[in-house]
């Protein structure tokens, strides 16, 4: 079982940025139970703790102290494997003390491959769930080295500081029909809920829920190539504001290719029919593109991923709307000439544009973010990290533009008890 998360849309185990390379509790799974407590403490300078444009009387700069206790547990048995974490994030703000908070995150991946194999030889079933509560909802995944679009909420759409909770549940099943062809299917559902806003918003925040079904066939066409064909249905329902929903149904073709033992390609391309049911908006059906591309490199010293994804997602601010979102991401971990020193970097660009005709006001956004830093390993249990990150956000609602940027310099010390 991969420690970084499950397949297609399953979410990521919290604390696995850069493939777990920055987390000392991220260790190799072994037979039986394994429980690893860990704690991370940090200090950062944050140029924009409110995630908002400049405004008279609002002091956006602050120094923030962070403490993150976490418990990681794994189990490998005769019937199933489990990988789980539960953690809390506490932050203290030197100037804006009203922003002090305690957040929570949990994640679990349950691999039932051994169990279902007894019923259908070669079958595989993975179930996962990820929950996060935070006033700082991330726009992007940081250091995603898996090459998969694992979180439908991380599309680059960043709103102002507000309490938010999100959950993603997913199940993936594969059943071989012969030596080369398998029946595959997946199901996922989740929600994004906004609560109290800690800064005056430039528009209402919109909560929503979704569910996705897919079914198809996969085949191993050569030792280096895999191919699959899928039918996909997705439903998005707004649960706040004026409500509304949109559905998409279509199909895609996925192709995976291994160039060398170090270099692999994952790709998919398809189309989906979009039907909208928004108050005061047209519900005419339109066809939209969908797909993703991931180029992955991994050897003894370097892990690298370059990914692109395009999909229909809901707008989470101003008014209910379906957006065609596109996200480009790059992540890198590099072992340096100093054996204990690891360099990490991540770059992300996302944009969303209205798709199809609508009687509402046009919504669009463009966001860019990047982080770079180093991790020094005093021991396998103790890591020191130093990094810098920058983000720039521009949200547009009709003729109104809301733009801001953010810079963060952070140092942290993490220790795992095992």
C-alpha positions in Angstrom: 0.0 0.0 0.0 1.4 3.4 -0.9 1.8 5.7 2.0 1.0 8.8 0.0 -2.7 8.1 -0.5 -5.1 6.1 -2.7 -5.9 6.2 -6.3 -8.2 8.4 -8.4 -9.7 11.2 -6.4 -9.1 9.5 -3.0 -7.5 12.3 -1.3 -4.1 12.4 0.4 -3.1 11.3 3.9 -2.4 14.5 5.8 1.3 15.2 6.5 2.6 13.7 3.2 3.8 16.8 1.4 6.6 16.0 -1.0 5.8 12.3 -0.7 6.5 12.3 3.1 10.1 13.4 2.6 9.6 16.3 5.1 7.9 14.2 7.8 10.1 12.0 10.1 7.0 9.8 11.1 6.7 8.8 7.4 8.4 5.4 7.6 8.3 2.1 5.7 5.2 0.0 6.4 6.0 -3.4 8.1 4.0 -6.4 9.2 1.7 -5.9 12.2 0.9 -2.7 14.1 3.0 0.4 14.0 2.1 3.5 15.9 4.3 6.6 15.6 3.6 9.8 17.6 5.3 13.0 16.3 5.3 16.7 17.0 6.3 19.7 14.9 6.8 23.2 16.1 7.5 26.2 13.9 7.7 30.0 13.6 6.8 32.0 10.5 6.6 35.5 9.2 3.4 35.9 7.2 2.8 38.9 5.1 -1.0 38.3 4.7 -2.6 36.3 7.5 -6.1 37.3 6.3 -5.7 36.2 2.6 -7.1 39.5 1.5 -6.3 42.7 -0.4 -4.9 45.7 1.4 -7.5 47.6 3.3 -7.2 50.6 5.6 -7.0 49.6 9.3 -6.2 46.0 8.5 -2.7 44.8 9.7 -2.1 41.8 7.5 1.5 41.1 8.6 2.2 38.9 11.6 4.5 36.4 13.3 2.9 33.1 13.9 3.9 30.2 16.3 2.7 26.8 15.2 2.5 23.4 17.0 1.4 20.2 15.2 1.0 17.0 17.2 0.3 14.0 15.1 -0.3 10.3 15.5 0.4 8.0 12.5 -0.7 4.3 12.6 -0.2 1.5 10.1 -1.3 -2.2 10.2 -0.4 -5.0 7.8 -2.2 -8.2 8.3 -3.4 -11.3 6.5 -6.6 -9.7 5.3 -6.0 -6.0 4.9 -3.6 -3.0 5.3 -4.3 0.3 7.0 -2.5 3.6 6.9 -3.9 6.4 9.0 -3.1 9.7 10.7 -4.8 12.0 13.1 -3.4 15.4 14.0 -4.1 18.9 15.3 -2.7 22.3 14.3 -2.5 25.0 16.9 -1.5 28.5 15.9 -0.7 31.6 18.0 -0.6 35.1 16.3 1.7 37.7 17.9 -0.4 40.7 16.8 -3.8 39.4 15.6 -4.5 37.3 18.6 -8.2 36.9 17.6 -7.0 34.6 14.8 -5.6 32.0 17.3 -7.1 28.6 16.5 -6.8 24.8 16.8 -7.6 22.9 13.6 -7.8 19.2 12.9 -7.0 16.7 10.2 -7.5 12.9 9.8 -6.9 10.5 7.0 -7.1 6.8 6.4 -6.4 4.4 3.6 -7.8 0.9 3.8 -6.4 -1.6 1.3 -8.6 -4.7 1.1 -6.6 -6.4 -1.8 -5.8 -9.5 0.2 -9.4 -10.0 1.4 -11.2 -9.5 -2.0 -8.5 -11.7 -3.7 -10.0 -14.7 -1.8 -13.3 -14.0 -3.5 -12.1 -13.0 -6.9 -8.5 -13.8 -7.7 -6.4 -10.7 -8.6 -9.2 -8.3 -7.4 -8.2 -5.1 -5.6 -10.3 -2.8 -3.4 -9.1 0.4 -1.7 -11.2 2.7 0.5 -10.1 6.0 1.9 -11.3 9.1 3.8 -9.7 12.5 4.5 -11.1 15.2 6.7 -9.7 18.7 7.4 -10.9 21.6 9.5 -8.9 24.9 9.1 -9.4 28.6 8.7 -6.7 28.5 6.0 -8.0 26.3 3.2 -5.2 25.7 0.7 -5.6 26.6 -2.9 -3.0 24.0 -4.1 -1.6 20.7 -3.1 2.0 21.3 -2.0 4.7 18.9 -3.3 2.3 16.5 -5.0 4.7 13.7 -6.3 1.9 11.1 -7.0 1.0 12.5 -10.3 -2.8 12.2 -9.6 -5.4 14.8 -9.0 -6.1 13.7 -5.5 -8.2 16.6 -4.1 -11.0 18.2 -6.2 -11.0 21.2 -3.8 -7.3 22.2 -4.5 -7.8 23.9 -7.9 -6.1 27.2 -7.2 -9.3 29.0 -6.1 -8.3 30.9 -2.9 -10.8 32.8 -0.8 -10.2 35.1 2.2 -9.6 33.7 5.6 -12.6 31.7 6.8 -13.3 28.6 8.8 -13.8 25.7 6.5 -14.2 21.9 6.8 -13.8 19.4 4.0 -14.1 15.7 3.6 -13.3 13.3 0.8 -14.4 9.6 0.7 -13.4 7.3 -2.1 -13.5 3.7 -3.1 -11.7 2.0 -6.0 -12.3 -1.5 -7.3 -10.5 -3.6 -9.9 -11.6 -7.1 -11.0 -9.5 -9.0 -13.6 -11.5 -10.8 -16.4 -8.5 -12.5 -17.8 -4.7 -12.0 -17.8 -4.8 -8.6 -19.5 -8.2 -7.1 -19.1 -9.9 -5.9 -15.8 -13.2 -4.4 -14.9 -12.6 -1.2 -12.9 -14.9 1.2 -11.0 -14.7 4.0 -8.5 -17.0 6.1 -6.3 -16.2 9.3 -4.4 -18.1 11.9 -2.5 -17.2 14.9 -0.5 -18.1 18.3 0.8 -16.6 21.8 1.3 -18.4 23.8 4.0 -17.6 27.4 4.9 -18.3 28.7 8.4 -17.3 31.9 10.1 -15.4 34.4 8.0 -12.5 36.2 9.8 -12.3 39.0 7.3 -14.9 41.0 5.4 -15.4 39.1 2.2 -15.8 40.6 -1.3 -18.6 38.2 -1.9 -20.5 35.3 -0.2 -18.7 32.0 0.2 -20.5 29.0 -1.2 -20.5 25.5 0.3 -21.2 22.5 -1.8 -21.1 18.7 -2.0 -20.3 16.4 -4.8 -20.3 12.7 -5.8 -18.6 10.9 -8.8 -19.1 7.5 -10.2 -16.9 5.8 -12.9 -16.8 2.4 -14.5 -14.8 0.9 -17.3 -12.2 -1.6 -18.6 -8.5 -1.5 -18.2 -5.9 -3.6 -20.1 -2.2 -4.2 -20.0 -1.4 -3.9 -23.7 2.4 -4.4 -23.3 4.9 -4.7 -20.4 5.3 -0.9 -20.7 1.8 0.2 -21.6 -1.6 0.2 -19.8 -4.9 1.5 -21.3 -8.3 2.0 -19.8 -11.7 3.3 -21.0 -14.1 4.8 -18.5 -17.6 6.3 -18.2 -17.8 9.0 -15.6 -20.8 10.8 -13.9 -20.4 13.7 -11.5 -23.0 15.7 -9.6 -22.2 19.0 -7.8 -24.8 20.5 -5.5 -24.6 23.9 -3.7 -25.7 23.7 -0.1 -25.5 27.5 0.7 -26.4 30.8 -1.0 -29.2 30.5 -3.6 -28.5 26.8 -4.2 -28.3 25.2 -7.6 -26.4 22.3 -9.1 -24.7 21.0 -12.2 -24.0 17.5 -13.5 -21.5 16.2 -16.0 -21.5 12.8 -17.7 -19.0 11.6 -20.3 -16.0 9.4 -20.7 -12.3 9.3 -21.0 -9.4 7.2 -22.2 -6.4 6.7 -19.8 -2.9 5.7 -21.0 0.1 4.9 -18.8 3.6 4.3 -20.2 6.9 3.3 -18.6 9.8 4.8 -20.5 12.6 3.6 -18.2 12.7 2.3 -14.6 12.9 6.0 -13.5 10.5 7.8 -15.9 6.8 7.1 -16.3 3.8 8.8 -17.9 0.2 8.9 -16.8 -2.5 10.6 -19.0 -6.2 10.8 -19.7 -8.3 12.6 -22.2 -12.1 12.8 -22.6 -15.2 14.9 -22.9 -18.2 15.5 -20.6 -21.7 16.9 -21.2 -22.5 19.7 -18.7 -26.0 20.4 -17.6 -26.7 23.3 -15.2 -29.6 24.0 -12.9 -28.9 27.4 -11.4 -31.6 30.0 -10.3 -31.9 32.4 -13.2 -29.4 30.6 -15.4 -29.7 28.6 -18.6 -29.7 24.8 -18.2 -28.7 24.1 -21.8 -26.3 21.1 -22.2 -22.8 21.9 -23.4 -19.8 19.7 -24.0 -16.5 20.4 -22.1 -13.1 18.8 -22.3 -11.5 16.9 -19.4 -8.2 15.2 -18.8 -4.8 15.2 -17.1 -1.2 14.5 -17.8 1.6 13.6 -15.4 5.3 13.0 -16.1 7.1 11.3 -13.2 10.8 10.8 -12.4 12.1 8.9 -9.4 15.7 7.6 -8.8 17.8 7.3 -5.7 18.4 11.0 -5.3 15.6 12.8 -7.2 11.8 12.7 -7.2 10.0 14.9 -9.7 6.5 15.4 -11.0 5.1 17.6 -13.7 1.3 17.5 -13.9 -1.6 19.2 -15.8 -5.3 18.7 -15.2 -8.5 20.1 -16.6 -12.0 19.6 -15.1 -15.3 21.2 -14.4 -15.5 22.5 -10.8 -17.9 24.7 -8.8 -17.1 28.3 -8.0 -16.8 28.9 -4.2 -17.4 32.6 -4.1 -19.8 35.3 -5.4 -22.4 33.1 -7.1 -23.1 29.5 -8.1 -21.4 28.7 -11.3 -19.6 25.9 -13.2 -16.0 26.7 -14.0 -13.5 25.0 -16.4 -10.4 24.8 -14.2 -6.9 24.1 -15.3 -4.0 23.4 -12.9 -0.3 23.0 -13.7 1.9 21.7 -10.9 5.6 20.9 -10.5 7.2 19.2 -7.4 10.8 18.3 -6.7 12.8 16.6 -3.9 16.6 16.6 -4.5 19.2 14.9 -2.3 22.2 17.3 -2.0 25.9 16.6 -1.8 25.4 16.8 2.0 23.8 13.4 2.9 21.6 14.9 5.6 20.4 17.8 3.5 17.3 17.6 1.2 16.1 20.4 -1.1 12.4 20.7 -1.9 10.5 22.9 -4.4 6.9 23.2 -5.7 5.3 25.4 -8.3 1.6 25.7 -9.1 -0.6 27.6 -11.5 -4.4 27.5 -11.6 -7.1 29.3 -13.4 -10.8 28.9 -13.8 -13.2 30.4 -16.4 -16.9 30.2 -16.9 -18.0 27.5 -19.2 -21.1 27.7 -21.3 -23.6 30.5 -21.6 -25.1 31.9 -18.4 -27.4 34.7 -17.4 -25.4 35.4 -14.3 -22.3 37.6 -13.8 -19.1 36.1 -15.2 -16.6 34.6 -12.6 -13.0 33.8 -13.3 -9.7 33.5 -11.3 -6.0 33.0 -11.8 -3.6 31.9 -9.0 0.1 31.2 -8.8 2.0 29.7 -5.9 5.5 28.4 -5.2 7.6 27.2 -2.3 11.3 26.3 -1.9 13.4 25.2 1.0 15.6 22.7 2.6 15.2 19.9 5.2 18.1 19.0 7.4 17.9 15.5 9.0 19.7 15.5 12.3 18.6 11.9 12.6 15.9 9.7 11.0 13.6 10.9 13.8 14.4 14.7 13.9 14.1 17.1 10.9 14.7 20.8 10.7 13.0 22.7 7.8 13.4 26.2 6.4 11.3 27.4 3.5 10.0 30.4 1.6 6.6 30.5 -0.2 4.9 33.1 -2.4 1.3 33.2 -3.7 -0.6 35.6 -5.9 -4.3 35.5 -6.4 -6.7 37.4 -8.7 -10.4 36.7 -8.5 -12.8 38.5 -10.9 -16.5 39.0 -10.6 -17.9 40.9 -13.6 -16.0 44.1 -13.8 -14.7 43.8 -10.2 -11.2 42.4 -9.5 -10.0 41.3 -6.1 -6.2 40.7 -6.1 -3.6 40.1 -3.4 -0.4 38.3 -2.7 1.3 36.6 0.3 4.8 35.8 1.3 5.8 33.4 4.1 9.2 32.5 5.6 9.0 29.6 8.0 11.3 27.4 10.0 10.2 24.2 11.8 11.5 21.4 13.9 9.9 18.0 13.8 10.5 14.9 15.8 9.0 11.4 15.6 9.0 9.0 18.6 10.0 5.5 17.5 
